[in-house]
Amino acid sequence: MSDLTPIVSYIVPIYNAERFLRKTLDALSAQTYEDVEFILVDDGSTDGSSAVCDEYCAKDSRFMCLHTANGGVSRARNAGIEKAAGEYVMFCDADDIPHPDIVKTLVEKCRGDDIVLCGFRRVGGKEIREETFSAESVYTQKSDIIRNLIMPMCVWNYTPDGQKIQPVYGSVWRGLYSKKLFSLGGTRFDSEIGLGEDMLANVGLLHGASSVRLITEVLYDYIENPQSVTHSEADKLWNKYLKLWNKTLCVLRPLHSPDDTEWYYYQLTRYAVSAVVEGICRAEMPFAQKKRAVKKILSHPDMKKAIAASPSGIPSKDRLLLKMLRPAFASEVLMYYSKKG
């Protein structure tokens, strides 16, 4: 870190978030770090979000707002990056709560690192769970960044040799990123995928970094807002996961050994479980219809390959669950994850 205080550009993509937005913007206003600009990107909101953004810009000179046509969260974040004047970039979702010292702490912890990642809290109703790292650590070797950060982030906390480690997660709202990682041909958010765009971006950001620091401080509240979905939305969710999986493979394959193929397929099985839990279990439709939807996912040709190629390094419990992910066990899969979720 130079002796000069760096400017941080804090980017907030916003779409129809009026119900939560004031709490988030108040949390940004309360930041104890002074050299920060807040870039609000109103992604074509049709509720009162635009007016709320303008209100905060009028009363606090650190805020600016870009009003754009609706193009999705990736385009909104990319628009914010183009506008950012800071040496470092941070991100916040429009319904989450960053702690007052998040910017200050991440900047102070930074020692010339390209990325600094902190802990966070999952807040769902009355339940609060902390997710953080057991100790501060720094990764400067590319092979270590791939093995201990990129690979576990993509395949549910496993290293290529089957060791399960603390989760990194793919969300960008827990980190401080050097602006140079986004400059001239650098990483951007992929607007062609409808979910997981932050994880995919993080693969590129982590791979481009010379130094990544993990700190133990818990500095961000991720607000979980589960909603019921329709049958058509559940079907679309699986298709989104398939697209994300294929995009991730394109990025990961040049970084890893061909021997890691079984881990790529393991990632697909976890996406299938996510599609079942987030889409089908929460969908408002009869059990028989849910069962057909689960069976459709488990019948996908790549899912058959995934079950056959399960990694040897995973625990026996996970291996048993993998064996259950077959069309013949659609009812059991649905009942198991309905109770668990």
C-alpha positions as CSV (number, residue, x, y, z in Angstrom):
1,M,0.0,0.0,0.0
2,S,1.4,3.4,-0.9
3,D,1.6,6.3,1.6
4,L,-1.2,8.1,-0.2
5,T,-4.7,7.1,0.9
6,P,-6.2,5.2,-2.0
7,I,-9.7,6.0,-3.3
8,V,-12.1,3.1,-3.2
9,S,-15.0,2.9,-5.7
10,Y,-18.0,1.1,-4.1
11,I,-20.4,-0.2,-6.8
12,V,-24.0,-1.1,-6.1
13,P,-26.2,-2.6,-8.9
14,I,-29.8,-1.8,-8.2
15,Y,-33.0,-3.2,-9.7
16,N,-36.4,-2.7,-8.0
17,A,-34.9,-2.8,-4.6
18,E,-36.9,0.1,-3.0
19,R,-38.1,-2.1,-0.1
20,F,-34.5,-2.7,1.1
21,L,-32.5,0.1,-0.5
22,R,-32.5,2.8,2.2
23,K,-31.0,0.4,4.8
24,T,-28.2,-0.5,2.4
25,L,-27.5,3.1,1.4
26,D,-27.6,4.2,5.0
27,A,-25.0,1.6,5.8
28,L,-22.8,2.9,3.0
29,S,-23.3,6.5,4.2
30,A,-22.0,5.4,7.6
31,Q,-18.7,4.1,6.3
32,T,-15.8,5.3,8.5
33,Y,-13.4,5.4,5.5
34,E,-13.4,8.9,3.9
35,D,-11.8,8.4,0.5
36,V,-14.6,6.4,-1.1
37,E,-17.1,7.0,-3.9
38,F,-20.4,5.2,-4.1
39,I,-21.5,4.4,-7.6
40,L,-25.2,3.4,-7.7
41,V,-26.2,1.8,-11.0
42,D,-30.0,1.9,-11.4
43,D,-30.6,-0.9,-13.8
44,G,-33.9,0.4,-15.3
45,S,-35.9,0.0,-12.0
46,T,-39.7,0.4,-12.4
47,D,-40.4,1.0,-8.7
48,G,-39.2,3.9,-6.6
49,S,-35.5,2.9,-6.5
50,S,-34.5,5.6,-9.0
51,A,-35.9,8.3,-6.8
52,V,-34.2,6.9,-3.7
53,C,-30.8,6.9,-5.5
54,D,-31.3,10.5,-6.6
55,E,-32.2,11.4,-3.0
56,Y,-28.9,10.1,-1.6
57,C,-26.9,11.6,-4.4
58,A,-28.4,15.0,-3.6
59,K,-27.5,14.9,0.1
60,D,-24.1,13.2,0.0
61,S,-21.5,14.2,-2.6
62,R,-19.8,10.8,-2.3
63,F,-22.8,9.2,-4.1
64,M,-23.3,9.2,-7.9
65,C,-26.0,7.4,-9.8
66,L,-26.0,5.9,-13.3
67,H,-29.5,5.4,-14.7
68,T,-29.4,2.7,-17.4
69,A,-31.8,0.6,-19.3
70,N,-32.4,-2.8,-17.7
71,G,-29.6,-5.2,-18.7
72,G,-29.1,-7.3,-15.7
73,V,-26.7,-7.3,-12.7
74,S,-23.6,-8.0,-14.8
75,R,-24.0,-5.1,-17.1
76,A,-24.8,-2.9,-14.2
77,R,-21.6,-3.9,-12.4
78,N,-19.6,-3.4,-15.6
79,A,-21.0,0.1,-16.0
80,G,-19.9,0.9,-12.5
81,I,-16.4,-0.4,-13.2
82,E,-16.2,1.8,-16.3
83,K,-17.1,4.8,-14.1
84,A,-14.9,4.0,-11.2
85,A,-12.1,6.4,-10.4
86,G,-10.7,4.4,-7.5
87,E,-7.5,2.4,-7.2
88,Y,-9.6,-0.3,-5.6
89,V,-13.1,-1.5,-6.3
90,M,-15.7,-3.0,-4.0
91,F,-19.3,-4.3,-4.6
92,C,-22.5,-4.3,-2.6
93,D,-25.9,-5.9,-3.3
94,A,-28.8,-3.6,-2.9
95,D,-30.5,-5.5,-0.1
96,D,-27.4,-6.3,2.0
97,I,-25.8,-4.4,4.9
98,P,-22.0,-3.7,4.8
99,H,-20.6,-3.0,8.3
100,P,-19.4,0.6,9.0
101,D,-15.7,-0.4,9.0
102,I,-15.6,-2.7,6.0
103,V,-13.9,-0.3,3.7
104,K,-11.5,1.0,6.4
105,T,-10.6,-2.5,7.6
106,L,-10.0,-3.9,4.1
107,V,-7.8,-1.0,3.1
108,E,-5.8,-1.1,6.3
109,K,-5.3,-4.8,6.0
110,C,-4.1,-4.5,2.4
111,R,-0.4,-4.7,2.0
112,G,-0.2,-4.1,-1.7
113,D,-2.4,-7.1,-2.3
114,D,-4.5,-7.3,-5.4
115,I,-7.4,-8.8,-3.4
116,V,-8.4,-8.8,0.2
117,L,-11.4,-11.0,1.3
118,C,-13.2,-10.8,4.7
119,G,-15.8,-12.8,6.6
120,F,-19.5,-12.2,6.5
121,R,-22.8,-13.1,8.2
122,R,-25.7,-14.9,6.6
123,V,-28.9,-13.3,8.0
124,G,-32.1,-15.2,7.4
125,G,-35.0,-14.2,9.6
126,K,-33.9,-14.7,13.2
127,E,-31.0,-17.0,12.2
128,I,-27.5,-15.4,11.9
129,R,-24.5,-17.5,10.8
130,E,-20.9,-16.3,10.6
131,E,-18.8,-17.4,7.7
132,T,-15.1,-16.5,8.0
133,F,-11.5,-17.8,7.8
134,S,-9.8,-19.4,10.8
135,A,-6.7,-17.3,10.4
136,E,-5.3,-14.5,8.2
137,S,-3.4,-15.8,5.3
138,V,-1.7,-14.6,2.1
139,Y,-1.4,-16.4,-1.2
140,T,1.2,-15.2,-3.7
141,Q,2.0,-18.3,-5.8
142,K,-0.3,-18.9,-8.8
143,S,-0.4,-22.6,-8.1
144,D,-1.5,-22.0,-4.5
145,I,-4.2,-19.5,-5.6
146,I,-5.6,-22.1,-8.0
147,R,-5.4,-25.0,-5.6
148,N,-6.6,-23.3,-2.4
149,L,-8.9,-20.6,-3.7
150,I,-10.2,-21.0,-7.3
151,M,-10.7,-24.8,-7.3
152,P,-12.5,-25.0,-3.9
153,M,-14.7,-22.0,-4.8
154,C,-15.9,-23.9,-7.9
155,V,-16.3,-27.4,-6.5
156,W,-17.7,-26.9,-3.1
157,N,-14.6,-26.4,-0.9
158,Y,-12.5,-29.2,-2.3
159,T,-8.9,-28.9,-3.4
160,P,-7.9,-31.0,-6.5
161,D,-6.5,-33.7,-4.3
162,G,-9.7,-34.1,-2.4
163,Q,-8.9,-32.1,0.7
164,K,-11.9,-30.1,2.1
165,I,-11.0,-26.6,3.2
166,Q,-12.8,-23.5,4.4
167,P,-15.1,-22.0,1.8
168,V,-14.1,-19.0,-0.2
169,Y,-17.5,-18.6,-2.0
170,G,-17.9,-16.8,-5.3
171,S,-19.6,-13.6,-4.1
172,V,-17.7,-10.4,-4.9
173,W,-19.3,-8.3,-2.1
174,R,-16.8,-9.6,0.5
175,G,-13.7,-8.2,-1.1
176,L,-11.5,-5.3,-2.0
177,Y,-10.2,-5.6,-5.6
178,S,-7.4,-3.7,-7.3
179,K,-8.8,-1.8,-10.2
180,K,-6.0,-3.0,-12.4
181,L,-7.6,-6.5,-12.4
182,F,-10.4,-4.9,-14.5
183,S,-8.3,-2.7,-16.7
184,L,-7.7,-3.2,-20.5
185,G,-8.7,-6.7,-21.2
186,G,-9.1,-7.6,-17.6
187,T,-12.0,-9.4,-16.0
188,R,-15.6,-8.3,-16.5
189,F,-18.9,-9.8,-15.4
190,D,-20.5,-12.1,-18.0
191,S,-24.0,-10.8,-19.0
192,E,-24.8,-14.0,-20.8
193,I,-25.5,-16.0,-17.6
194,G,-28.3,-15.4,-15.2
195,L,-26.6,-16.5,-12.0
196,G,-23.1,-17.3,-10.7
197,E,-21.7,-14.3,-12.7
198,D,-19.9,-13.2,-9.6
199,M,-18.2,-16.6,-9.1
200,L,-17.2,-16.7,-12.7
201,A,-15.7,-13.2,-12.4
202,N,-13.9,-14.2,-9.2
203,V,-12.2,-17.0,-11.1
204,G,-10.7,-14.5,-13.5
205,L,-9.9,-12.0,-10.7
206,L,-8.2,-14.5,-8.5
207,H,-6.2,-15.9,-11.4
208,G,-5.1,-12.4,-12.4
209,A,-4.0,-11.5,-8.8
210,S,-0.4,-11.6,-7.7
211,S,-1.4,-11.5,-4.0
212,V,-4.6,-12.5,-2.3
213,R,-5.1,-11.9,1.4
214,L,-7.8,-13.6,3.6
215,I,-8.8,-11.9,6.8
216,T,-10.9,-13.1,9.8
217,E,-13.0,-9.9,10.4
218,V,-16.7,-10.3,9.7
219,L,-17.7,-7.2,7.9
220,Y,-20.8,-7.8,5.7
221,D,-24.3,-9.0,6.3
222,Y,-25.7,-11.1,3.4
223,I,-29.5,-10.9,3.7
224,E,-31.1,-14.2,2.6
225,N,-34.5,-13.6,1.1
226,P,-35.8,-17.0,-0.2
227,Q,-38.9,-16.8,-2.4
228,S,-41.2,-19.4,-3.9
229,V,-40.9,-20.0,-7.6
230,T,-43.1,-21.2,-10.4
231,H,-42.6,-24.4,-12.4
232,S,-41.3,-22.5,-15.4
233,E,-38.8,-20.6,-13.2
234,A,-37.6,-23.9,-11.7
235,D,-37.0,-25.2,-15.1
236,K,-35.1,-22.1,-16.2
237,L,-33.0,-22.3,-13.0
238,W,-31.5,-25.6,-14.1
239,N,-30.8,-24.3,-17.5
240,K,-29.0,-21.3,-15.9
241,Y,-26.9,-23.7,-13.9
242,L,-26.0,-25.7,-17.0
243,K,-24.9,-22.6,-18.7
244,L,-22.8,-21.5,-15.7
245,W,-21.2,-25.0,-15.6
246,N,-20.2,-24.9,-19.2
247,K,-18.9,-21.4,-18.9
248,T,-16.9,-22.3,-15.8
249,L,-15.4,-25.3,-17.6
250,C,-14.1,-23.1,-20.4
251,V,-12.3,-20.9,-17.8
252,L,-11.0,-23.7,-15.5
253,R,-9.7,-26.2,-18.1
254,P,-6.7,-24.1,-19.0
255,L,-5.8,-23.7,-15.3
256,H,-6.0,-27.3,-14.2
257,S,-4.8,-30.8,-15.1
258,P,-6.9,-33.1,-17.3
259,D,-7.0,-35.4,-14.3
260,D,-9.4,-32.9,-12.6
261,T,-12.2,-33.8,-15.0
262,E,-14.0,-35.8,-12.3
263,W,-14.1,-32.6,-10.1
264,Y,-15.7,-30.6,-12.9
265,Y,-18.5,-33.2,-13.0
266,Y,-18.8,-33.1,-9.2
267,Q,-19.5,-29.4,-9.6
268,L,-22.4,-30.3,-11.9
269,T,-23.9,-32.6,-9.3
270,R,-23.8,-29.8,-6.8
271,Y,-25.5,-27.5,-9.3
272,A,-28.2,-30.1,-9.8
273,V,-28.8,-30.2,-6.0
274,S,-29.0,-26.4,-5.9
275,A,-31.5,-26.4,-8.7
276,V,-33.6,-29.0,-6.8
277,V,-33.4,-27.1,-3.5
278,E,-33.7,-23.5,-4.8
279,G,-36.1,-24.2,-7.6
280,I,-38.2,-27.3,-7.3
281,C,-38.4,-27.7,-3.5
282,R,-39.6,-24.1,-3.2
283,A,-41.9,-24.2,-6.2
284,E,-45.6,-23.9,-5.8
285,M,-46.7,-27.1,-7.6
286,P,-48.0,-30.6,-6.7
287,F,-45.6,-33.3,-5.6
288,A,-46.0,-35.3,-8.8
289,Q,-45.1,-32.3,-10.9
290,K,-42.0,-31.7,-8.7
291,K,-41.0,-35.3,-9.1
292,R,-41.1,-35.0,-12.9
293,A,-39.0,-31.8,-12.7
294,V,-36.4,-33.6,-10.5
295,K,-36.4,-36.6,-12.8
296,K,-35.7,-34.3,-15.8
297,I,-32.7,-32.9,-14.1
298,L,-31.3,-36.2,-13.1
299,S,-31.8,-37.6,-16.6
300,H,-29.6,-35.1,-18.2
301,P,-26.8,-36.8,-20.2
302,D,-24.0,-35.0,-18.3
303,M,-25.5,-35.9,-15.0
304,K,-25.1,-39.6,-15.9
305,K,-21.4,-38.9,-16.6
306,A,-21.1,-37.0,-13.4
307,I,-22.4,-39.9,-11.3
308,A,-20.0,-42.3,-13.1
309,A,-17.0,-40.0,-12.6
310,S,-17.4,-39.1,-8.9
311,P,-14.1,-38.1,-7.3
312,S,-12.4,-40.6,-5.0
313,G,-11.5,-37.9,-2.5
314,I,-15.0,-37.0,-1.3
315,P,-16.4,-38.3,2.1
316,S,-18.6,-41.4,2.1
317,K,-21.7,-39.4,3.0
318,D,-21.3,-37.3,-0.1
319,R,-20.6,-40.4,-2.2
320,L,-23.8,-41.9,-1.0
321,L,-25.8,-38.8,-1.9
322,L,-24.2,-38.9,-5.4
323,K,-25.4,-42.4,-5.9
324,M,-28.9,-41.2,-5.1
325,L,-28.9,-38.6,-7.8
326,R,-30.5,-40.9,-10.4
327,P,-33.8,-40.7,-12.2
328,A,-35.1,-43.8,-10.4
329,F,-34.7,-42.1,-7.0
330,A,-36.4,-38.8,-8.0
331,S,-39.0,-39.1,-5.2
332,E,-36.3,-39.9,-2.6
333,V,-34.2,-37.0,-3.7
334,L,-37.1,-34.6,-3.6
335,M,-38.2,-35.7,-0.1
336,Y,-34.6,-35.6,1.3
337,Y,-33.8,-32.1,0.1
338,S,-37.3,-30.8,0.9
339,K,-36.7,-31.8,4.6
340,K,-33.1,-30.6,4.6
341,G,-34.0,-27.3,2.9
